[in-house]
Amino acid sequence: MILVADPKAEYLAHADAIRAAIDRVLASGHYILGAEGDAFEKEFSAYQGGGHTVAVANGTDALELALRAAGVGPGDGVATVANTVTATVSAISEIGARPVFVEIDAATMVMSPEALAAVFARERIKAVVPVHLYGQPAEMPRLVEIAARNGAVVVEDCAQAHGATIGSRKVGTWGALAAFSFYPTKNLGALGDAGAVFTQDPALAEKVRLLRQYGWRTRYVAESRGRNSRLDEIQAAILRAKLPHLDAGNAQRRKLSARYLERLAGTSLILPAVLPGVTPVYHQFTVRIPRRDHLRDALQPRGIACGILYPVPIHHQPAYRDPALSLPVTERACAEVLCLPCHPQLDLADVDRVAAEISAWLAANGAGQK
Ligand SMILES: *Cc1c(COP(=O)(O)O)cnc(C)c1O
């Protein structure tokens, strides 16, 4: 079976380093917020090109604490997209803020700067949360400029884009703050829940640090409100073992994606578009086809498991339903997207097999060529 993500194969590829990391923590006698967490924060900051990392319990918490550190609170409007995992929006709504959905660009499927400008013309927005969906960076220079002009803060959702760049700058360095998830299937994944807030502003980093542990600066004394969103030492040590391999994993994802683009060119599939000057990291390799469920169901018995990220836009989900809101580009994307297997433990032969099965299905179903 060719899987859309394979955390076990990923573990086995780094098993010796991961087991050594776990043993080191077990022997240390220190299991939460210690030397491993501190070291991971430094190493991840260096990976980002300098700045401050605050490791937290998961990516949703990272978004929530970043927004709170940025001063977002009850009643504030937060602009984001509706073709994302529910987590992006639950982080906004759990702090009492109000998600405001912005239409996406049809080609790249990330937040449209024009649509964001139109939202600002209509209502008060305190923060903007662009999502670098599938590892494709959103158009940060323009989004940041529009937000700044309107006095809003930008918090990047980098959960799918560790290591992606725009020009020479990594995602996570464009907004005031950024949230990363290290869920096991992400480009940098732990073996449990983990996340981090990244910022270049030491004062914001300090705020997040207080928020992640009861508002404590000094032990047992709360200086601000805060909760528990600590990262444990085992996950931090595992992330330290895997961080040095992130760039190679991303390079392999790009190599597989280039092969997909070559093999599927000329078919009726809509292939992922890449903005000029951008290096994506292909958390997912996502194609579009009107009858995507048929194609997915045809590939499954042939040993190929595809993903659908995401089938239901947030404004159509029961908890966030907004019948008055129409986002035709987003809705159509959610109906058509199909994520093909693309992760570092696959090789070119796997891609060739997937592409051949897809081409055969398209030909048999009268949709072979453009
Ligand atoms: C995974 C993910 C999150 C949430 O991260 P968790 O660690 O699962 O809380 C948020 N946003 C996006 C885009 C994600 O892919």
The ligand as an SDF file (V2000), in Angstrom:
LIG
                    3D

 15 15  0  0  0  0  0  0  0  0999 V2000
   -2.0560   20.2480   11.8160 C   0  0  0  0  0  0  0  0  0  0  0  0
   -2.5620   21.6210   11.6230 C   0  0  0  0  0  0  0  0  0  0  0  0
   -2.9270   22.4460   12.7030 C   0  0  0  0  0  0  0  0  0  0  0  0
   -3.0900   21.9510   14.1220 C   0  0  0  0  0  0  0  0  0  0  0  0
   -2.0130   21.3650   14.6850 O   0  0  0  0  0  0  0  0  0  0  0  0
   -2.2310   20.3020   15.8970 P   0  0  0  0  0  0  0  0  0  0  0  0
   -0.8230   20.0410   16.3210 O   0  0  0  0  0  0  0  0  0  0  0  0
   -2.9340   19.1260   15.3480 O   0  0  0  0  0  0  0  0  0  0  0  0
   -3.0090   21.0020   16.9630 O   0  0  0  0  0  0  0  0  0  0  0  0
   -3.2790   23.7530   12.4450 C   0  0  0  0  0  0  0  0  0  0  0  0
   -3.2860   24.2420   11.1880 N   0  0  0  0  0  0  0  0  0  0  0  0
   -2.9790   23.4810   10.1280 C   0  0  0  0  0  0  0  0  0  0  0  0
   -3.0140   24.0780    8.7590 C   0  0  0  0  0  0  0  0  0  0  0  0
   -2.6130   22.1410   10.2980 C   0  0  0  0  0  0  0  0  0  0  0  0
   -2.3150   21.3820    9.2270 O   0  0  0  0  0  0  0  0  0  0  0  0
  1  2  1  0
  2  3  1  0
  2 14  2  0
  3  4  1  0
  3 10  2  0
  4  5  1  0
  5  6  1  0
  6  7  2  0
  6  8  1  0
  6  9  1  0
 10 11  1  0
 11 12  2  0
 12 13  1  0
 12 14  1  0
 14 15  1  0
M  END
$$$$
